[in-house]
Amino acid sequence: RLVFISTALVESVLGKGFLDLPAFNLAEIIAKDSKASSPIMMVSVPGFDPSGKVTELAQVQKKSLQSAAMGSEEGFNVADKAIKAASNAGTWVLLKNVHLAINWLSELEKKLYGMNPQQNFRLFLTMEFNPRIPPNLIRLSRVYVFEPPSGVRASLRRSFAQVLPADRTDRQPVERCRLHFLLAFLHAIVLERLRFFPVGWSKKYEFSDADQMCGRDIIDSWLDSVSSHGQLSNVSPDKIPWDALRSILSESIYGGRVDNEFDHAVLKAFINHLFRAESFERDFPLNMESSAEHSLRSPDGRKREQFLEWIDNLPAKGSPTWVGLPVHAEQMLRINRANHTLQRWLLLQGNTGTLKAEKKKEGEKRRASALINPLADLGAKVHEMLENLPDSLEQLQRSEASLRDPLWRCYDREAGFGKSLLKKVRQDLSLLSAACEGTAKSTNEVRQLIQDLTTDQVPKAWQRFAMAKVTATQYLGDLVKRLEQLRTVVSCSSLQKHRLWYGGLFFPEAFLTASRQAVAQEKKVSLEELNLLVQIGGDAPPHDDAFEMTGLHLEGAAWANGQLVVTDELSVALPLLWLRWVHIDSPEFKQTADYLRVPVYLNTSRSLLITAFSLKTPKDIPNAVWVQRSVAVTIWTKQ
């Protein structure tokens, strides 16, 4: 909230639009705001490459430009020779990714102080954020930071200022300007959804201006082919090769960066909605939001000035619904930002703790004070952790019949892994407890444990299975629940009828394989003939091959009356559900042919895909709406 209130305060005092940065004009910077002895440092986030701006300007101004990619000895030699030659000739040098050559940058700093370059010499350095960049080199340089624009309006403005200039958009036919606008809006969507990671995209894909430039060139090429190379002033929208544009944008330009099938479905849903003949109709909806409050209609214009006026009238703070997400998705950003801030504070607290007190210089007097002794409070905390953990975990009874059961083998592996992990955790906590009491030596291992648990971080030795980012306290509470489930599994009479907390398994993917193998053995069919069927809520199915599960959550939608329903909640707990493996030729499986495939992830980070459920959707809402909302199921959620 502080960020939004501060923004409103600044704009109310200094005027609306004060925080909107002007377009980056590299030509003006070189001419008026730089000199030969000061490098131009272009710092960017991963995925944004500003080197294209330098290359493009060099071509326009017909400047001699030598470039080199840093990170290897060969690159160092090329860079040294290029700088020496260019400084004498007064030409330009572009060094890319110099953050990969930190030691070489220190040498470059010394060379720059001893150089007497020609007046027209310019040195461009592109890099990602890195705290090891020599400070003196930063002071010597003109530094410009490049980040993806925040908000749809800012992204559209930037696109028309830097990628879609007037000499490109105002060319005939007049339909070209609207196509460029649709491309700019698509680019704004893919960048804005990165802010909502991991809901917007499951990975931080490196979309950049280069993608938009390629899209612009493709659109111009196809449009020229149907307008006699721009000689026709108008082209019917039906004559535009929409299939070709959609295919190239979704499979090559933007889709070439996406390697998650469900993220690719999201991208295709936006491209298929925007790039079609209906986009030239009046009040065409740019998003698929049904409510009038959150619906965004395209401008009824044909000229560049009309589109720019529409962009300027957009609110600075857009709605998540513009990019297909639930209206309350902004809350997720605030929660993530708050959690990140708290984690940094904990790290600062640990770094200023008394671990440094153990490394005092010789001769310095030691102070026997609780203020500089973290072990005083840590000992009680560790003792409580040990008391909450079980002493041990029993294994499943082994027999010849059980060894042939895939479910038994799966649970036996879970129990064996849980027993080994419990032993390691108890061993580390016991060692730390002894160190707190002064009966054990302070080794490097003990010091690291003190550091981790003082800052409430999970020690690396405990991170033996895929898990979300949690504190050490949350980790131990979750581990106790997992071990308790395994204890009930060991004592239950039927593994198949056991109600399973699916997210509480250490290896949930292995359970899917084991259950499929068990059903295949029972029905005497091959694994390829079985497909997954899910029933959410209701009465238990009258089948012996159903696996009951609990603890799953649905993101981006809710579940009611046997189908998905729209909700503004970020996450909704699902009722009991049952998984069944059914034959691919069975009628019950065939009726799910038009259902929506929803990804099932391990947790809200969406980093590990487990499987996919086929879920029923309302007939009056297109499946593309659910795809754009990034509807997904998670099997584990932080309590």
N, C-alpha and C positions, 0 to 999 in steps of 0.2 A: 504494500500500500504506500510505503514511503516514496517509492520511485514515481508512482502516478501522481501523488500529491505534490511532489517536488516539481514535476513537469508542469502541472497546472499552475503552480505558483510562479514559475519562471515566465510562462507565457502570459499570465495576467499582468505581470509587472513590466516585462520587456517587450510584450507584443506577441501575437499569434504568429507562429512560423519562425520565431527566433532560433529555435533548436534545429530547424531544418538546414542541413549543410548545403552549401552551393555545389553545383556539379564540379567534378574534378577535371580541371583543365591543365593537362600536362604541358602543352605548348606554352601557355602563359607562365607556368611555374619556371620552365627552363629559361624563358626570356627575361623575366622580371625578378624571380625569387630564388635564383641559384647562381652558383659560380663554379669555375673549373676546379677549385681546390676543395670543394665540399661535395661528397657523394650524395646522391639522391637515394635514400633508403626507403624501400617500399615494403612495409610489413603487412602480412595478411594472415587470416585464419586458414587452417587446412582446407584445401579445396578451392580456394580463390587464388588465381594466378594473375597478378597485375603485369607480368612481362609482355603480354599481348598489347598493352597500351603503348609501351615503348617501341615495340616492333612496328606497330601500325603508324605511329607518329614519324618514325624514321623513314618509312616508305613515302608518307605524304610530303615531308620536307626534303626528301632525297638526301638524307644524311647517311654517311657510312657508319654502319653498326656492326660490331663484332660481339658475339655472345658466347658464353661458356657455362656449362652446367657444373656446379661445384660438388665436391664430395669424394674426389679421387685425385691421385697424384697427377694424372693426365690433365684433369681440369685445372689444377694449380699451375702447371707449366703454361697451359694455354692462356690462363688469366694474366699471369705475370708478363708474358710477351705482348698480349693485347693491350694492357694498360701502358706499358712502356712505349709501344708504337703509337697508340692513340693520343697520349699526352703530348707527344712531339708533333703529331699531324693535326691535332685539334678535332678529332672525330669522337664517336661515342662507343662506350663499352657497356655491355649488359651481362652481369654475373647473376645466375639464377641459383636459388636455394643455398645461399651462403651460410645459413644456420647449420649446415652439415659440415662446415669447415671453420670451426671456432678458432683453432690454433692459427690457421692461416690468416684469419681476420686480424689477429694481433700483429702479425708481420705487415699486413696491409696498412694498418694504422701508422706504423713507423715510416713506410714508404711515402704515404701521402704528405707527411710533414716535411719530407725531404725533396718533394717534387716541385718543379716549376713548369706547370703545364701551359699549353696554349689556351687562349681565352675561350675557344669554342669546345674544348674538351669537356665531356660529361661522363661520369661514372654512375651507373644505376645498379643498385643492389636489391634483389628481391629475397625475401626470407619469411619464415613463419616466426611466431612469438617464441623467444628463447631467452631465459634469464642470464645465459652465459655470454651474450654479445658484449664485447668490450665497451665499457661505459664511455671511454674517451672517443671511440669511433662514433657512438651515438651523438655525443656533443658536437662532433665535427660535421655531422651530416644534417641534411634536411630530411626529416622523418615524416612519412605519411602512412597512416594505418588504414587498411582496407578491410571492411567487414560487410557481410550481407546486410542490406537495408532491413530495418525492423518495421514491419507493417506493409500492407498491400499498397497503400498510397505512396510510401517512400520508394518501394520497389518499382512501381509504374513510372514515377517521375524519373528515377535513375535510368530506366530502360530507354525512355524517350530522349533523355539528355545525352546518353553515351553510346547506346547500341542502335537506336532507331532515329537517326538524324533526319532533318527535313528533306534533304536531297534524296533520301531513300523512300520515305513514306509518302511524299507528295508526287511521286512518279505515277504516270498512268499505268493501268486503269485505276479509277477511284476506289475500287474494292481493295486495293493493296493496303490502304491505311487501316481498314478494319481488321484485315488479317494480321497486320503487325500488332495491332492492339490486342487481339486474341492471344498472340504469341507472348506479348508482354504480361498479360494476365496469367497465362499458364506458368510463365517463369516466376511470377510473384507467388503463385500457389506453392510451387515446389520449394522455393526458398523459405516461405513463411511456415510451411509444415515442418521444416527443420528445427524451428524454435520449439515446436511441441514434441520433440523427440522424447521418448520412443513411441508416442502415440501417432504423431504425424507420419513419421517414417520409422521403421524398426532399426535403421542404421543411419549414421550421419553421412549420407552420400555427398560426394564432392561436386555438386552442381555449381557451375560457374557461368560467367558471361560468355565463355567460348561456346557453350551449348546454345545460348540464345543467338549468338552470331551465326552459327551453323544453321539453326532453324530459320533465321531471317533469309539467309542465302538460298536455302531450299525453297522457301515460299516464293521468293522473287523469281527463281528459276522456273518453277512450275507455272507461276502466273504469267511470266513472259511467254511461255510456250503456248498458252491458250489466248493470248492477246496480241499475237503478231509482234512480239518483242516490244510491247508497250505502245504500239501504234493505235490500238483501240482504247477509247476513253472509258468504256464500260464493258463489263463481262458479267453475264448472268451467273449468279451463285451456283446454278445447276451445272455449269460448265467447268467449274473449278474441280480439279482432281482430288476430292476429299480423301478417298481411300489411300492414295499415295502419300498425302501429307500426314494422315493419321499413322500410317504404317512406319514411315521414316522417323517421325517424332517419338513414337512409343517403342520402337524396336532398336533404333540406332542412336539417335541423338541423346535424348534423355533416358530412354530405356536401357541404353548400353551401360549405364552406371549402376543399374538396379539388379541385384542378384537374389532378391527374395521374391518368390512368386506372388505373394500377397501384396507386397509393395508395388510390384509390377501391375497387378490388377487395379490398385488405386490409381496409378499413373494413367493407365488406359481408360479408366472411367472418366477422368477429367478431360483427356484428349478427345475421347469419343463424344463427350457432351459439348465441348467448345467448338471443335472443328467440324462443322456440318452446315448445310445450306440454311437451316433455321436460324443460325447466328446473325443473319442479315435482317431478320425480322425486327419490327419495332418492339422495344421493351423485352428483348430476349433475356431470360434469366441466366446470369453468369454462374450462379450456384444452384444447387438442387434443393434448397431449403423451401419447404412448403409454406411456412408462415410469412405473412407480408412484412412483419417487423424485421426479419433477418434476411429477406430476399434482396439480392443485388441485381439490378437491371442494367443492361448495357446502354450506353448513350446512343441517342438517335442522331448520329452524325456521320459525315463522310470525309471531313477534313481534319487535319492534324490539330488545328486550334480548338475544334469542338471536343476532341478527345482530351486534350490537355486541360480545358476548362472543367470537364467532368471529373478528371482526376483531382484537380485542385479543390473541388467542392466535396470530396470524400472526407469523412472524419479521420483525424490523425490516428486515432486508436480504432482499428477495424475490429470486426467481430470474428471469432473462430469459425462461425458458420460460413463465412466467405470462402474458406478453404475446406469446407466439408465436415468440420469437426463439431462436436456438441458445444453449445453456447457457454458452458461452464469450464471448458478446457483451459481457460486462462488461469483458473485456480491451481491447476496442476503445476504451471510454471512457477507460481508463487510458493507453493509447497516445496518444490525441488530447490528453489533458490534459498529458502529458509533452511532446509536440511543441509545444503552445501555450506551455508554460513556457519551453522552450528558445528559441523565437522571441522571446519577450519579453526574455529575457536578452541575446540578440544585439542587439536594439534598444537596450537600456540600454547595452551595450558601445559601440555606435556613437554614441549620444548623448553619452557621456562621453569620446569620442575627441577628436582634435585639430582637428576641424572648428571647434570653438569656439575653439581656439587661434588660428585664422586671424582671428578677430574680436576680438582683444585691444584694449583701450583704448589710445589714443595715450599714449605716455610710459611704457608698461609694458615692462619689459625682456623680450626674447625669449630663451628658453632653447633652445639647440641640443642637444636631448636626443632620443634615439630613443624614449624613453617617451612623448613628446608628438608624435611624427611617424609617423602611420600609413602614410605613403607609403613608408617604408623597407621594410616587409614586403610592402606591396601591389604594388610594382613586380615582384617575383619571381613573385608569384601571377599577375599579368596576363600576364607573359611566358610562363608555362607554359600559360595558357589559349590564347594565340595559337598556340603550337606545336601544340596538340592539334587545332585547327580546320583543316579543309582550306582551301587557298588559294582555290579557286573550285569551281563546279559546272557541268558541261556540260549543254546543253539537248538535248532529243530532236530527231532529224532530222525536218524538216518536208517533206511532200509532199502532193500532191492526194489520194492514197489515205489518208494518215494523218489528214488533216483531216476525213475522213468517219467515222473510227473514234472512237466515244465514249470508249473506254478510253484511246486516245492523247491525246485532248483533256484528259481527267482528269489523267493523269500529266504532261502538258505544263504544266498549271496548277500542279501540285505542284512540279515542278522550277523553274519560274519564280519561284514564291513562295519556295522554299528558297534560290535564288540571291540574291534580293533581301534576305532576312533575314540570310543569311551575310555579305553585303556590309555591312549595317548593324552587325552584331555586331563584325566585324573592325574597322570604322571606329571604333566607340566604344572598343574595347580598345586600338587603336593610339593614339588620342588620349589615353587614360588613361595608357598606357605613357610617352608623351612628357611628360605632366605629372609623372609620378613621377621622370623623369630630369631635370626642370627645363628642358626645351626647349620647353614649351608653356605658355601663359598659363592661370591658374586661373579659368576662366569658371564661370558658374552651372551649365552642363551638366556640366563636369568635376567640380564640387563634388558634384553629385547622383550622378554615377557613383561617386565615392569613397565617398559615404554608403551607396549600395546595395551595392557589392561588399565594403565593410568589414563590413557586417552580413549579407553573403551573401544579399541579396535580388535578385530579378530586376528589372532596370530596366524602366520602363513602356514604353519604346520597343521592347523586345524581345518584349513580350507581344502579338503580332499574331495569335495563333490561340488557340483554346480549349485550356486546359491546367489541370492540377491545381496546387495550391499546392506549389511546390518551391523549394529554395534555388537560388542562381545556379550553384553547382557542379553540382548535379543537372540543372539546365536545360541547361548546356553539354554535359554528358555525353550527355543525351538527344538534343540537337540533332545531335551528331556521328553517332549511330546513325541518325537520320532521314535525314541527308544521305548516309550510306553506303548506305542502302537505295535512295535515289533514284539514286545512281551505278550500282548494279547494274541498276536498271530501265532506265536509259539504254542500257546495253550489252547487255541481254538480247534474244533473238531473237523471243520470243513474250510479249506483255504478259499474255495470259490464263493462260499456264502458269507465270507467275512466282509463287513462294511469297511471300505477302505478310504482312508484319508489319502487321496492320490498324491497330493503335493508333499506328503510326509515321507515318501519313498526317496531313498538316496539316488536311485536310478529309475525314474518313471518310464523312460523309453523301453527299458528291458521288460517291464511288466506288460506293456502292450504286446511285445513279441511273444512273451511266455503265454499270455492268455490266448493269443491267436493259435499258437502251437497246441495248446491244450484242447481247444475246440476242434482243431483240425484232426487231432488224434481221436477224439470222441466220435466225430462224424465221418472219419476215414476219407477225408478230402485233402487236396493240396492247399497250401497256404495261399496261393494265387487265386483260389476260388472263393475266398472269404473276404468280405469287406466290412468296415466298421459301421454300426448303427447305434445311434444314441437316443435315449428317451429321457427327457428332462421333466421331473415332477410327475404327479399322478400316482396311480397304484402300481405296485411292483408288477412287472411283466410275468405272465404264467409260463416262464421258461427256466430250465435248469442251467442254461448257459449264459445267464445275465450276471454282470459284475456290478455290484452296487458301490457308488462312490459319493463322497461328500467333500466339502471344502473348496469347490470351484467357484470362480467369479466371472462375471460377464462385463466387459468394458465396451462403452459406446452404445449400448442398448440395454433393454430389460427383457424379461421373459414373462409372458402372460398368455393364457388360453392356448398353450401349445405352439406359440410362435413368438418371433421377435417383435418388440414394440419400442417406439421411440421414447427416449428419456434424456433429460439433461444431466443426470447423475454420471459421474466418471466411472464408477464401478458399482455393480449390483451383485449380491450373493445369489448363487443359483441354488434351487432346492436339490433334494436328492436326485441323482440321475443313475441310469443304468446303461452300461455298454454291452453290446452284443456283437458277435461276429456271425454274419449271415451269408448265405450263398449269393453270389452275384446274379443268379438267375431267379432268385426268390421274388415274389410280388412286393413284399415289404421293402426290399431294397430298390426295386425299380421305381417305386412311387417317390423316392427321394431324388430323382434325376434332375428336377428343377429347383431343388433346395439350394440354399447359399452355403458354399464351403467357407467355414469360419476357422481361422487358425487357432491352434491351442498352444500357448506358450507356457514355459515353466513359471515365470513371474512377470511382474509389470515392466521389467526392463526389456522384455521381448527379444532377448539375445539368443535364447535357445528354443527352437520350434520343436514341439513334441509330436503333434499330429494335426489333423483337421476334422472338425465335426460338420456334418451336413444338417443345417437347421432350416426350419420352415419360416418363410417370411410372408407378410401380408401381401395380397394381390394388388392392392392399390398403391403400394410403394415400390418403385423399381429397386432391383438388387444393387444398382450402382450407388444408391443413397447409403446403404449399409456398408458398402465397400469404401466409400469416401469417408465415412465416419470411423473407419478403422476398427470395426467391431471385431473383438477377439475374446477368447476364453483364457483365463489364467488358472493354473492348478494350485499355486501357492501365493498367498497374499500376506504381507506384513501385518501382524496383529497390533 
